[in-house]
Structure formats: C-alpha cells, structure tokens
Amino acid sequence: MKFLTKINRNFFFLFTFMLLIISVAGYFILNAMFLEEAREGLARQSAMIQDEIQKTGELPQYDPLTQITLIAPPKGKLQSSIHKINLPNKKEDEVEPYAEYNRQVLIRGNYYNIRLLQKMIESDDLVASIGGALFLLLVLSFMVSYFVNKRMNQTIWKKFEENLHLIEHYNFQTKEPFALRQTGIDEFDRLNAIVFKMTQKLHDDYQSLKEFTENASHELQTPLSIALFNLEELLQQPLSEETFKKVVTSMNALKRLSNLNQNLLLLAKIENRQFTQKEKINAREILEHKLAELKPLLDFKKIDVQWEHRNDCFINMHPFLADILINNLLTNAMNHNTPKGMISLSTTTDTIQLCNTGLPEPLNATKIFNRFEKGNPHSHGLGLAIVKQICDTHHLTIEYTFSDKHCFSIILPEHPTNKTANQTFSNH
C-alpha cells in the first residue's frame, strides 16, 4: 500500500467516525436547544395567563393547546416542568412531536395548573436536515482532500518518486555516478544521503570482490597450467608403472581443480551480472547442437534420446550462458544415467524439460541445486548450481520432479507456474 493511500484511508476512517459522533451529539444538542426555546416561550405565555386571571378572577378561554385546571394544594413548592410528547394527527394519520409545559400557580387563594402545548420540529425532519448537511460537508471534504493530495503527489512527492526510480534501476556495473535529486524536505534529503553512502559502500565492495575473484582465479589458473604442462612432459619420458600411475592421478586431480576454479569464477561472474549482452536464442537449436557434440559419448553408453515435443523455445540471455545452461543439464542427464538408459527431451514455447533414467529413488529437491552437492563422486557438484544461478539471474523457474525418471524443467518468465504441463511431460 502506498504512503498516500494509507494516509487517505486513515483520514477517511477518522473523518467518518468524527461525523458519526458529531451527528449523534448534534441531534441531542439541537433537541435540547429547541426544547429550551419552547420552555422560554411557554413560560412567558404562562405568565401572561396568570396575570389575566389575577386581574379578572376568571379562567379565560383559549385554544385546545392551552388548558387551565383547578388543583388541590400541592405539597411543597410549586412546580413547573417541560418535556416532549407525541400526539396523533388524525388528518394526516401520523404522530407529531409537541413540547408540553406544566406550571402550578397560586391565584387569589386557589391553585391552578397551566398546561400549554407547542408543536416542535419533527425528529425525522431534524435528522434529515442534519444528515443532508453533513453529507454535503463530507462530499465537499473528500473532494478537497482528493485534489489536495493529488496536487501534493505531483509536487512534494514527485522528486521522491524520481529518486525511487533511480534506486530501482541502479546497476553496480555502470560507471555513471549515483546521484539522487534534492527534494527540499529534510527527512527525504537525509534518507537520500544515507542511501547514497550505502550505495557507494556496496559499489566499492562489489568492485573489490569482482577484482579479487578475477585475480584469484587467474593466479590459480597459471600455476595449474604449468603443473599440468610439466606432468604431460613427464609422461613422454620412460617411467615405471607406479610412477606413471601417480603422474596420471596427479594430472586428473589438477584438471578437476582447474575445472573447479573455472566453474567458481563463472558462478561469481553470473552473480555479479557481468554477462550483460542478451540475445533471443532458440533453446531447441542449442539442444540439437549439443546432442550432436555428445553423440559419441551417448552411443558409447548406449543411451537412447527421445524428443517428446520439439517446438521452438526462445530465451533471452547471453549466448555463452545459454550454451552453459543447456550443456550442464544435458551433461547431468548423461553422467547420472544408467547403462542403456534413456534421455527424454521436450521444448515448448514456454518450457524446456530434460528427463533421464537413473537411481530408482528421487533426489533431495531442497539440496540438489546447492553448491558442492554431489550426486556422483566424480563430479565437483557445481553443474546444477550454475544452472540455478543462471535461472535466478534471468528470472527463469527451474523445478525438479520424479516419477519413473528424473526431470528438470525450466519455465520461462512469462509462465512462472505451469505445473500441469510439467506433470504431463514427466509422465512420459
């Protein structure tokens, strides 16, 4: 929820609650005011009637709303009261509110009760009047609030939104200086200064880590190449069988170390997003090309390759990474297969899937993409980790499923979930 939206919502709830309280309180306050106004007028009228009786000694004849009756001497002080009553209106067939005023008086030794009635404003009319007025105030307030907030969003929040856009699209690889616009608001400018310092620190750390990774990898690769070259020269000389085996074992260990070093460097480059160039690449064509390269090994292991679906599937990424992605998946399916096994391939417009026969039980789906997670003692455990890193940096979804075969599915960003299709492929 946006900041302004939250403020407007809280303002709406507060304003509505206040209007409700004001409406109820206003209703009772106005009723009391009208009743007090009626009491003052009826008291004056009662005093006039009392004076007339005092002068004439007779009870005057008034309209039906005025009643003067002779009463017994009251106990205590003479009382006066006013309250609201409802009387029927036979002509209009409804009940109307009246103010009833009673006053006890002593005139020439006799006690009288003067009862006066005065019609009041009806409650329904009162509520309708208050409700209508408050509704107009509410509409007017919301209109003013909307235009004020809209104007504030265009002025005060404009530079803040621009700074958010700059932060969202900032790339550590760019050489342009990171500069946020000054807003003229102390809190926003303070936030900008903190973000700028943090970004500079992260940029420096990124550059240091990038340089360290590249330098360390290159420094390791040089002595490894020298050692391999020297061991290869040793093999050209007459050696005993035991020495020959030791040299071959050392060479294999150095080659594994060299491959591990290159894969770690590749992972670091992918994480640092150094492969910025992207192209629209057909995954089906890469699969066909890789199958042709690996055909001698596939024939040697007697692994049968089948295509379930052979449609074009275009992915947007660096050509080198696309080649690594497909190669690692296909190599993984071949290396972890069984003799005379099978590899099932499928490419649709939004999915790439490779399935292979192998161990009869499923792999640990939560660990299979971790670094150095080895399913084969001869593997360094980085192949699927590289695949996962490429997918994550390109917003691709990779899933592992198992039925009768081990299946790895890559789902394009346009279709982040397509489990129905995955189940269909894995059942083949």
C-alpha positions as a printed Julia matrix, in Angstrom:
428×3 Matrix{Float64}:
   0.0     0.0     0.0
   1.33    3.41   -0.94
   2.07    6.01    1.72
  -0.55    8.49    0.48
  -3.15    5.76    0.15
  -2.61    4.75    3.76
  -2.88    8.37    4.92
  -6.09    8.88    2.93
  -7.58    5.67    4.3
  -6.8     6.62    7.89
  -8.18   10.1     7.24
 -11.36    8.57    5.82
 -11.93    6.34    8.87
 -11.19    9.2    11.3
 -13.38   11.65    9.42
 -16.27    9.15    9.21
 -16.02    8.4    12.95
 -15.99   12.11   13.78
 -19.02   12.75   11.57
 -20.9     9.94   13.28
 -20.15   11.36   16.74
 -21.0    14.9    15.64
 -24.26   13.76   14.04
 -25.47   11.92   17.15
 -24.32   14.67   19.51
 -25.76   17.35   17.26
 -29.13   15.6    17.2
 -29.44   15.63   21.01
 -28.0    19.13   21.33
 -30.46   20.56   18.82
 -33.34   18.78   20.52
 -32.32   20.28   23.85
 -31.98   23.73   22.28
 -35.42   23.54   20.68
 -36.97   22.32   23.94
 -35.3    25.13   25.91
 -36.52   27.67   23.37
 -40.03   26.28   23.69
 -39.82   26.42   27.51
 -38.9    30.1    27.48
 -41.76   30.97   25.15
 -44.31   28.89   27.06
 -43.13   30.35   30.37
 -43.82   33.85   29.08
 -47.23   32.76   27.81
 -47.99   31.15   31.18
 -47.07   34.37   32.99
 -49.47   36.33   30.76
 -52.28   33.89   31.54
 -51.53   34.13   35.25
 -51.71   37.95   35.12
 -55.03   37.85   33.27
 -56.58   35.51   35.83
 -55.22   37.66   38.65
 -56.91   40.75   37.16
 -60.26   39.26   36.13
 -60.65   36.41   38.6
 -62.0    34.26   35.77
 -60.48   31.46   33.71
 -60.02   32.68   30.14
 -60.97   30.55   27.14
 -58.02   29.61   24.97
 -57.35   27.23   22.08
 -57.15   23.43   22.7
 -53.39   23.7    23.19
 -53.97   25.65   26.43
 -55.61   24.02   29.48
 -56.16   25.64   32.91
 -57.41   23.38   35.67
 -58.1    23.88   39.37
 -55.95   21.55   41.5
 -55.58   20.6    45.15
 -52.92   22.42   47.15
 -49.61   20.75   46.31
 -47.22   19.51   48.95
 -44.06   21.53   48.92
 -43.04   24.16   46.41
 -44.96   24.98   43.26
 -43.53   23.01   40.34
 -43.02   23.7    36.67
 -41.85   21.21   34.04
 -41.43   20.76   30.32
 -40.96   17.59   28.29
 -41.54   16.21   24.84
 -44.64   14.18   23.95
 -46.11   12.73   20.77
 -49.74   13.39   19.81
 -51.67   11.84   16.91
 -52.65   13.93   13.9
 -55.86   12.38   12.62
 -55.95   14.42    9.43
 -52.51   13.33    8.26
 -52.64    9.97   10.08
 -49.29   10.42   11.79
 -47.78   11.22   15.16
 -46.33   14.68   15.71
 -43.95   15.89   18.48
 -45.06   18.56   20.97
 -43.46   20.38   23.88
 -45.73   20.05   26.98
 -45.29   22.76   29.61
 -46.95   22.45   33.05
 -46.81   25.15   35.72
 -48.51   25.27   39.12
 -49.64   28.75   40.22
 -51.48   30.32   43.22
 -54.05   32.96   42.26
 -56.38   34.54   44.79
 -56.14   31.63   47.2
 -56.71   28.95   44.52
 -54.17   26.61   42.98
 -54.18   26.15   39.23
 -52.18   24.07   36.74
 -51.49   25.79   33.45
 -50.79   23.25   30.7
 -49.5    24.59   27.4
 -48.62   22.65   24.22
 -46.4    23.82   21.39
 -45.64   21.88   18.22
 -41.94   21.14   17.68
 -39.85   20.3    14.64
 -40.32   16.61   13.81
 -37.38   14.28   14.59
 -37.35   12.88   11.07
 -37.06   16.35    9.6
 -34.33   17.19   12.09
 -32.31   14.07   11.29
 -32.81   14.59    7.55
 -31.62   18.15    7.8
 -28.53   17.25    9.82
 -27.77   14.2     7.65
 -28.11   16.17    4.45
 -25.87   18.94    5.72
 -23.24   16.51    6.95
 -23.39   14.55    3.7
 -22.72   17.69    1.71
 -19.85   18.53    4.06
 -18.46   15.02    3.65
 -18.59   15.16   -0.14
 -17.03   18.59   -0.14
 -14.28   17.48    2.27
 -13.45   14.43    0.17
 -13.31   16.48   -3.0
 -10.98   18.99   -1.37
  -8.87   16.18    0.13
  -8.6    14.37   -3.21
  -7.43   17.42   -5.13
  -5.06   18.48   -2.34
  -3.48   15.01   -2.2
  -3.27   14.84   -5.97
  -1.56   18.19   -6.1
   0.76   17.21   -3.22
   1.65   13.99   -5.04
   2.56   15.97   -8.14
   4.73   18.43   -6.23
   6.07   17.21   -2.89
   6.28   13.51   -3.86
   7.45   14.0    -7.43
  11.18   14.08   -6.65
  10.78   11.28   -4.11
   9.25    9.06   -6.8
  12.05   10.03   -9.2
  14.65    9.01   -6.6
  12.9     5.67   -6.1
  13.07    5.13   -9.85
  16.82    5.89   -9.84
  17.43    3.46   -6.97
  15.38    0.7    -8.63
  17.31    0.95  -11.9
  20.77    1.48  -10.45
  23.37   -1.02  -11.63
  26.72   -1.54   -9.88
  28.35   -2.16  -13.23
  27.6     1.29  -14.58
  30.36    3.86  -14.42
  27.99    6.78  -14.12
  27.92    8.42  -10.65
  24.92    7.62   -8.5
  23.21   10.9    -7.62
  19.78   11.42   -6.08
  17.79   14.61   -6.55
  17.41   17.04   -3.66
  13.77   17.33   -2.55
  13.97   20.31   -0.19
  12.42   18.17    2.57
  14.77   17.42    5.46
  13.63   13.84    6.03
  13.8    12.89    2.35
  17.18   14.55    1.85
  18.5    12.77    4.92
  17.25    9.46    3.52
  18.92   10.29    0.19
  22.24   10.91    1.93
  22.04    7.57    3.78
  21.12    5.69    0.6
  23.95    7.39   -1.29
  26.56    6.42    1.34
  25.24    2.87    1.48
  25.27    2.57   -2.31
  28.83    3.87   -2.53
  29.93    1.33    0.08
  28.19   -1.5    -1.78
  29.67   -0.34   -5.08
  33.19   -0.31   -3.63
  32.67   -3.75   -2.07
  31.32   -5.06   -5.36
  34.31   -3.79   -7.3
  36.74   -5.19   -4.71
  35.05   -8.59   -4.72
  34.94   -8.64   -8.52
  38.64   -7.81   -8.81
  39.59  -10.29   -6.1
  37.62  -13.11   -7.73
  39.07  -12.49  -11.17
  42.63  -12.04   -9.91
  42.48  -15.06   -7.61
  41.11  -17.23  -10.4
  43.74  -16.11  -12.87
  46.52  -16.51  -10.31
  45.36  -20.06   -9.59
  44.95  -20.96  -13.24
  48.55  -20.07  -14.14
  50.33  -22.47  -11.72
  47.77  -25.17  -12.5
  48.54  -24.89  -16.21
  52.28  -25.01  -15.53
  51.89  -28.1   -13.32
  49.78  -29.87  -15.95
  52.27  -28.98  -18.68
  55.19  -30.36  -16.64
  53.31  -33.59  -15.84
  52.46  -34.07  -19.52
  56.17  -33.75  -20.34
  56.96  -36.37  -17.71
  54.62  -38.79  -19.43
  56.75  -38.5   -22.58
  59.7   -39.98  -20.7
  60.18  -43.63  -19.75
  58.57  -44.15  -16.32
  57.9   -47.11  -14.12
  54.32  -48.3   -13.9
  53.94  -46.99  -10.34
  55.33  -43.57  -11.27
  53.14  -43.44  -14.38
  50.01  -44.06  -12.28
  50.99  -41.34   -9.82
  51.56  -38.83  -12.62
  48.18  -39.66  -14.22
  46.43  -39.39  -10.84
  48.07  -36.03  -10.22
  47.07  -34.77  -13.66
  43.45  -35.82  -13.13
  43.41  -34.07   -9.75
  44.86  -30.89  -11.26
  42.32  -30.99  -14.11
  39.49  -31.3   -11.58
  40.96  -28.39   -9.63
  41.25  -26.35  -12.83
  37.64  -27.11  -13.77
  36.51  -26.27  -10.24
  38.37  -22.95  -10.41
  36.79  -22.08  -13.75
  33.3   -23.0   -12.53
  33.68  -20.92   -9.38
  34.83  -17.98  -11.49
  31.83  -18.5   -13.78
  29.47  -18.52  -10.79
  30.98  -15.29   -9.49
  30.58  -13.62  -12.89
  26.96  -14.74  -13.12
  26.21  -13.48   -9.6
  27.86  -10.16  -10.42
  25.76   -9.97  -13.61
  28.77   -9.43  -15.83
  27.06  -11.06  -18.83
  25.03   -8.02  -19.8
  24.67   -8.72  -23.53
  21.42  -10.57  -24.25
  20.04  -12.15  -27.4
  16.93  -14.05  -28.39
  18.17  -17.64  -28.55
  16.33  -20.78  -29.61
  16.87  -23.44  -26.92
  15.79  -26.21  -29.3
  18.66  -25.42  -31.66
  21.19  -25.45  -28.79
  19.87  -28.83  -27.64
  20.23  -30.26  -31.14
  23.77  -28.87  -31.43
  24.81  -30.27  -28.04
  23.31  -33.67  -28.84
  25.43  -33.8   -31.98
  28.56  -32.98  -29.93
  27.78  -35.6   -27.28
  26.64  -38.3   -29.72
  29.87  -40.37  -29.44
  29.56  -40.5   -25.64
  25.83  -41.24  -25.82
  26.49  -44.07  -28.28
  29.29  -45.39  -26.1
  26.98  -45.53  -23.07
  24.13  -46.81  -25.29
  21.81  -44.06  -24.06
  18.68  -43.58  -26.16
  17.49  -39.99  -26.76
  13.81  -39.25  -27.4
  12.01  -35.99  -28.15
   8.57  -35.59  -26.6
   7.94  -32.11  -28.03
  10.27  -30.39  -30.46
   8.96  -26.84  -30.7
  10.92  -23.61  -30.77
  11.59  -22.14  -27.32
  13.18  -18.7   -27.27
  15.05  -17.44  -24.21
  16.58  -14.0   -23.77
  20.11  -14.24  -22.36
  23.81  -14.1   -23.18
  24.71  -16.78  -25.79
  27.52  -18.15  -23.62
  25.19  -18.58  -20.64
  22.52  -20.22  -22.79
  25.14  -22.69  -24.01
  26.29  -23.39  -20.43
  22.69  -23.82  -19.24
  21.78  -26.45  -21.84
  25.18  -28.14  -21.71
  25.09  -28.59  -17.92
  21.57  -30.01  -17.95
  22.34  -32.4   -20.8
  25.69  -33.46  -19.29
  23.98  -34.03  -15.94
  21.34  -36.23  -17.61
  24.07  -38.24  -19.33
  26.5   -38.6   -16.41
  23.84  -39.66  -13.91
  22.14  -42.09  -16.27
  22.17  -45.87  -16.24
  23.79  -48.11  -18.89
  21.42  -48.49  -21.83
  19.29  -45.76  -20.26
  17.19  -43.03  -21.84
  17.04  -39.24  -22.04
  13.69  -37.63  -22.8
  13.7   -34.05  -24.16
  10.87  -31.58  -24.58
  10.8   -27.97  -25.75
   7.58  -25.96  -25.95
   7.06  -22.23  -26.33
   7.42  -21.72  -22.57
   9.14  -24.81  -21.16
  12.42  -26.74  -21.53
  12.49  -30.19  -19.94
  15.13  -32.9   -19.72
  14.33  -36.27  -18.12
  16.69  -39.18  -17.62
  16.64  -42.66  -16.16
  18.85  -43.16  -13.13
  18.57  -44.06   -9.47
  15.17  -45.57   -8.6
  14.57  -43.1    -5.76
  14.03  -39.31   -6.02
  16.8   -36.84   -5.22
  16.61  -34.27   -2.43
  14.86  -31.4    -4.2
  15.9   -28.9    -1.49
  19.63  -29.65   -1.81
  20.11  -30.71   -5.41
  20.87  -27.16   -6.59
  23.26  -26.38   -3.72
  26.93  -25.89   -4.42
  29.16  -28.94   -3.97
  26.1   -31.18   -3.65
  27.45  -34.29   -5.35
  25.25  -36.98   -6.87
  28.33  -38.53   -8.41
  31.75  -38.96   -6.7
  33.47  -37.9    -9.93
  31.52  -34.61  -10.06
  32.56  -31.37   -8.39
  28.92  -30.54   -7.55
  28.67  -27.18   -9.32
  26.88  -28.04  -12.56
  23.3   -27.71  -11.28
  24.32  -24.81   -9.01
  25.42  -22.9   -12.12
  22.12  -23.81  -13.83
  20.17  -22.49  -10.82
  22.21  -19.28  -10.71
  21.64  -18.63  -14.42
  17.9   -19.21  -13.98
  17.68  -16.92  -10.95
  19.53  -14.04  -12.61
  17.29  -14.3   -15.7
  14.0   -14.76  -13.82
  13.57  -18.34  -15.04
  11.98  -21.02  -12.85
  13.71  -24.4   -12.58
  11.92  -27.37  -11.0
  12.88  -30.95  -10.23
  10.3   -33.76  -10.33
  10.49  -37.55  -10.22
   8.1   -40.26  -11.37
   9.84  -43.03  -13.29
  12.56  -40.61  -14.43
  14.43  -37.62  -13.0
  13.09  -34.49  -14.7
  14.43  -30.93  -14.72
  12.05  -28.27  -16.09
  12.88  -24.67  -16.96
   9.85  -22.39  -17.18
  10.11  -19.02  -18.92
   9.25  -15.78  -17.04
   6.01  -15.3   -19.0
   4.76  -18.53  -17.4
   6.16  -18.7   -13.85
   3.93  -21.63  -12.94
   2.84  -24.39  -15.27
   2.77  -27.47  -13.11
   0.14  -29.17  -15.19
   2.4   -29.16  -18.2
   5.31  -30.35  -16.08
   3.34  -33.31  -14.83
   2.32  -34.15  -18.37
   5.94  -34.17  -19.53
   7.23  -36.12  -16.54
   4.66  -38.86  -17.03
   6.01  -39.71  -20.47
